Amino acid sequence: MTPMGPDTPIKVKLLYKGKPLEGAQVSFIPRGATLTADFDPRYERKTDKDGRASFTPKEGNYYLVVAHHLEPKESGEKYQSTKYSATLTVLVPQVCPCCGE
């Protein structure tokens, strides 16, 4: 079992066509929260050169992890681009089940 709880980072790695996607916006949205327009530094991060982003929750809650990627090079006769998205729901317990902290 992996330790989980408040103050334990949620870490993700974003890949596009099997390779790390740098500079992508990843949202870590706690249930009941509303993001501000554009980029919300409370809950959003950018991926690094290895496609990694992390967020450290301050409380137990359900977190929706969302990433979007627009690929303008993938266009066609009736569309100008392709949009990709990935989602993940993570339950962060208030007390870690493996260590009780």
N, C-alpha and C positions, 0 to 999 in steps of 0.2 A: 504494500500500500504506500502511496506517495503522500507525504505530509501536505495538508491543505487547510487553509483557514485565512483569517485576516492577517495581513502583513506577509503573506507568502505569495510571490509573484505568479501570475498566470503568464506562461510563455508560449508563443506561437511562432511558427515558421511558415511563411507564405511562398508558395512556388507557383510559377507560371510556365507551363509547358516543361515541367521537370526542373526548372532552374529558379534560384532565389529571385524574388521580385523586390528590388530596392525602391524605396521612396513611396510605397503604397500606404494609404491611410487605413489603419485598423481601429475599429471602435470597440471598446469594452464597456457595454452599457448595463448598469445595474437595473434590476426590475424596479419600476417606478420613477426612474430618472428620465429627464428630457435633455437632449443635447442642445447646445447653442448652435447658431448658424455657422457654416463653414467648418472650422476646426475647433473642437472643444478640448483644450489641454487637460481638463479634469479627467476625461475618459478616452481620449484618442491619442494614438501614437503613430509614428511613421516607421516603416521597416528599414533596417540597416542594409548594408551591402550584402549580407548573408540572408536577407529576407526575414529577419527576426524582429519581433516586437514583444514587449512585455508590459504588464500593468500590475500594480500591487494594490489589491482591494483593501480597504480599511475596515470593512465589516462583512459579515456573512450575508449572502444574498444570491439570487440567480443572476448571472451575467450573460448577456448576449454578445458574442464576439462576431463582428461583421467586417468583411473586407470587400471592396469593390475595385474593379480594374476596367478601364476603358481602353480598347485597342482600336485606334483609328485606322490602322493598316489593314484590318479585316473588314472590308466593305464589299458591297455587291451592287447589283443593279437597282435594288429597291431599298437599300440601307447604307448608311454612311460609316458605321462602325459596329463593333461588337462589344457588349458590356458583359463582364463576368462578375460573379459575386460568390462568396462563401460565407456560411454561417455556422456557428457552434454555440451551444448553450452549456454553461458551466455552473454547477452548484458549488458555491464556496460556503462550507459550513461555518457557523459561528465558533464552534469548538472542533479542533482537528480530531477525527475519529481514531487515528493511529497513535497519537501521543497525548491527547487530552488537553492540549494547550490552545 
